[in-house]
Amino acid sequence: MKNPVHPGAILREDVLAELGLSVGEAAERLGISRVTLSRVIHEHARISPNLALRLEAAGVGTARVWLAMQTARDLADERAAGTPKVRKLVSIGTSARALSV
């Protein structure tokens, strides 16, 4: 399975580049530091809920979509790192239906 693209790469390539915005200009418009935005677009930091809301307010997609992309990436990274050793919480024959959300 291919690893999902980091949402920072999408922000860098599909948003900032298309709009012709520098990192500094975009950061100023979003009300965050240039360093914070730079870390995200260079895939060294995650899209936070706060940044997702700022992107939504700036007219760049919805916060839910940005966070969904980040979650997909995070899950893929964790799976690639290997499954941790765990034991079942429910024994065979016990209904887990009561535990479902």
Secondary structure, 3 states (H helix, E strand, C coil): CCCCCCHHHHHHHHHHHHHCCCHHHHHHHHCCCHHHHHHHHCCCCCCCHHHHHHHHHCCCCCHHHHHHHHHHHHHHHHHHHCCCCCCCCCCCCCCCHHHCC
